[in-house]
Amino acid sequence: MEDIISVRGIVIKHTPTGEYDWVATIFTAERGKITAFARGARKPVGKLSGAVEPFCFGTFKLFAGKSSYNIVEADIDNYFEGFRTDLEGACYGTFFLEIASYYARENVEDVELLNLLYLSLKALLKDNLPNRLVRCVYELRALLTEGEYPGIPDDMYLSESTKYVLDYIATSPLEKLYTFSVSEEVLGELCAVTRGYRGRFIDRPLKSAEMLSTFDNAL
């Protein structure tokens, strides 16, 4: 017998299946990364229409069957509609989703990474924060969250200001991560550190990186 469960999470991606359905990948607080069918969600009048688009964050009620999940109901708190009119922000956001998908595991709770993703997507929509800075903070803190951050690199020259910022990113509460700005020089050094660590710790190409490189020549 199928059981109904409730999870909080964000849609990472979706793929069409059948005539009217989506298969959605959702990063959830309770069960990590899951795949769920959204029946009839491609119909304009379907009750799940628009609720399983990438970036949709909220509560999803699911039938948990023996081999798959089916979405019964979705209560979306944030559609991140700002990305619809901000192509650059949407490209960065898609990159963030792919990073989260890389680290997330099925049936493995990772609330801190989910919270980091949500706050970082919100930060992309702030006019006073450069997207490149948000990207660096997100990637470096994700490494820390997943237990892979090696600390400040000792094999490259970094200004004392950059070392201070790296320490701040590693030690600050999540809600304080996006409350500062840096000079262009420091941002360039942060990008270099982030690029090096991505190449070292992520063992496959990220599809969204090529798209993002159009806007971020420091990628």
Buried (B, 14 or more C-beta within 10 A) or exposed (E): EEEEBEBBBBBBBBEEEEEBBBBBBBBBBBBBBBBBBBBBBBEEEBBBBEBBBBBBBBBBBBBBEEEEBBBBEBEBEBBBEBBEEBEBBBBBBBBBBBBBBBBBEEEEBBEBBBBBBBBBBBBBBEEEBEBBBBBBBBBBBBBBBBEEBEEBBEEEEBEEEBBBBBEBBBEBEBEEBBEEEBEEEBBEBBBBBBBEBBEEBBEEEBEBBEBBEEBBEBB
